Amino acid sequence: MAATRYRRFLKLCEEWPRDDTKVGRDLGTYLRQRVAQTFREGESTQIYDPVKCDQMYESLVNINTNFYKNKYPRLTDTSFTGVTVEECRMVLATDNMKQMEEMKKGMWQKLRAKFAAKSPDEGIKE
């Protein structure tokens, strides 16, 4: 039975999309890592709580297939802020998050970072 669970999780990992704009924060990448960690021994891995494993699989399948999105359709594609899905994706991209963090830095932090970087000639005394 563990072999069947392992194959089902592998199939789910293949179907799960990977978002390259969220480097280090992508759910698909995290899912692949957790499956590899949990099923270290492949099909011969012992599952200590098969009921919980099956529930986890069903929940992930529901997320991947947009089960609840289809069951409870939204009237509009915007949130309460009026931002569309595509605009949210742009804002949450890793590159934009780094730019926002850079903008949050105060003037003193920027100056300190600038002057903390030493040039290679400073360490040499003549």
Residue, then its C-alpha position, 0 to 999 in steps of 0.5 A: m500500500a505504501a508503494t501506491r501512496y508513493r506513486r500517487f504523491l509522485k504523480l501529484c508532484e509532476e502535476w503541481p506547477r512550479d512558479d519560478t518568480k517565487v524562488g525559495r518560496d514556491l509551494g511546488t518546490y516545497l512539496r517536492q522536497r517534503v515528498a522526497q524527505t518523507f519517502r526517502e526509501g521510495e516505495s518501501t517507505q513505512i507510513y506510520d499514519p496512513v489515514k493522515c497521509d491519505q488526508m494530506y494527499e486528498s487536501l493537496v489534490n483539492i488545492n491542485t485541481n482548484f476544487y474549492k475555487n470551482k465549487y465556490p466561484r467568485l463573482t469578480d476576479t479582484s480582491f477587496t483592494g481592487v487588485t487583480v490576480e496578475e497584479c498580485r503575482m507581480v507584487l509577490a515575485t521575488d525580484n519585486m520583494k527584494q526591491m521593496e526591502e531595499m526601498k524600506k531601508g533608511m538613509w543611515q542603513k544605506l550609508r552604512a552599507k555603502f561605507a562598510a564595503k571596503s576597497p581592496d586598497e584600504g588594507i595595504k599600507e605603504 
